[in-house]
Amino acid sequence: MFSKILIPLDGTDEAEAAIAPAKEIARRFDSAVVLVEVTPGYGQIIGATAAESFGASGSVAAAQEVAVAAESAASAYLDAVRAKHGAPTWHTVVAEGNSSDVIVEQARAQGADLIVMATHARKGLKRLFLGSVAEDVIRRCGIPALVVHSDEHADD
């Protein structure tokens, strides 16, 4: 029924709540699994370029270093998750950009037919200002999505 499952992660325990149910679904349907983490990437460099034009020298180089470090850390994190929870056949992808945009793009690019993701369950003003990546993905992905709620920080 599901041949490829996409699991977006962000390095938090809350996001990792999606791994167990995705792993069980993958086992039952012999599905391939793709772990994805989104980094801000070179979008920061654009801001740094603007900052340099106002006299903040070194901003671009610093932003580039941060972007490279974030990508390296994300890759190492996904490799560790794969080693702990997955199988050698699980694939990892580190992509740059807006989280919900990248998750939807990667679901399509990877040929996923199910997204399993956690929600941080923000409420009130935090949700108003930060939004819900899970909600945006569900609206736009065009494939089934299983959203797992982590109770760990529900009152944050």
N, C-alpha and C positions, 0 to 999 in steps of 0.2 A: 504494500500500500504506500509506504514512504520509502523511496530509494535513497534520498539524500536529505540530511537534517542539518540545518545551520544553527549554531549556538553562538549568539553574540555575548561576549564577556567584556568586563571593564576592570578586572583586577580586584573586585570586591567580593566578599563572602556572599553578599546578597545576590550578585549576578551568578555566582557559582551554584545557587540553588536550582538553576535550570539543568545542571549536568546530570543529576540522578534520573529525572524522568526522561530526559533525552537519551541517556544511555540505555534505559530499559526499552524504550521504543525502538532504538537502533538494534538492540539484541533480538527483539521479537520479529522485526521485519528485515533483518540482515541489511540495515541501512548504512550507507557511508555517512560520516560525520565531518563537518567543517566547523572549526572553532574560529571566530572572528573577533579581533579587537580593533577598535577605531582610535587613532591618535589625532590630535589637532593638526599635526603636520605643518606644512609650509604656509598655511594660512597665517600663522604667527609672523612669518617673515614679511608678509605684506604690511602688517602693523608696524613691524620694526623698521621697515623702509620708510614709512611715513614718519616714524619717530626720529629717524636720522635726519630727515629733511628739516626737522625742527631743532637740530643740534644734539640729539642723543647719539653720539658716535659709538660705534661698536654694537649697535642693536641688532643689525642683520646677522653678523657673525655669531652673536650669542643665541639668537633665535634658531639659526641653523644647527648649532650644537645641541640645543634643547630638543629640536625635532629629531635629530639623529639618535640622541640618547633615548627619547621616548619610544621610537621605533624599535630600538635594540631591546629595551626593557619589555616591551609588549611581546616581541618575538620570544624572548626567554621565558616570559610568563606563560604564553600559550604552549610552548614546548614542555614546560613543567606540568601544566594541566593535562596535556596529552599523555605524558609519562605516568602520571598518578591515576587518572581516571579512564583513559582511553586505550586505544590499541595503536600499533604502528600505522594502521591504515587510516587513522584519523588525520585530517589535513588541517593546517593552520594558515590563516591569512591575517596580515596586519595591513590595514588600509587607513588612509588619511581623509579627514573631512568631517562633515556633520554626521553625528552618530546615526540618526534615523535614515538619512539619505544613503549613507554607505551600507547600512544593513540591508536595505531594500535592493540597492545595486548589486551587492554581493550575492544575495539570494537568487537574483536573476542570472548573474554571471556564472555562479556555481551550479545552476540547475537544481537548486533546492526545491523540495516540494513540501517542506515543513520547517518552520522556524520555532525553536523552543527558547524562550528568553524569560528572564526574571524581571520583575518590576520592583523599583525601590519604594513604591507605594507612598509617594510624597502626598501630603495633603495641604489644604489651605493655601497660604501665600507661596510656600515653596513650589507647589504644583503650578500655581498661576505664573510665577516668574521663570521657573526652570522647565516647565512643561513635562510631558510624559513621552519619552522615546518609544516605549512599548505601544502606547496609544497611536502614535504617528505611524509606526511600522505596521500595525494591524490595519489601519485605514488604507495604506498604500501598497502593501506587499502583493496582494492578489493570490496568495496561497494560504493554507491553514497556518495559524500561529497558536501555539500553546504558551500562555503566559503564567508563570509560576510566581507566587507571592512569597517573599521571605518575611517571616514574622520577626526577624532579629532586630530590626530597627524601625518598626512600624510607626512609632511615635515621633520619629525625627522630623 
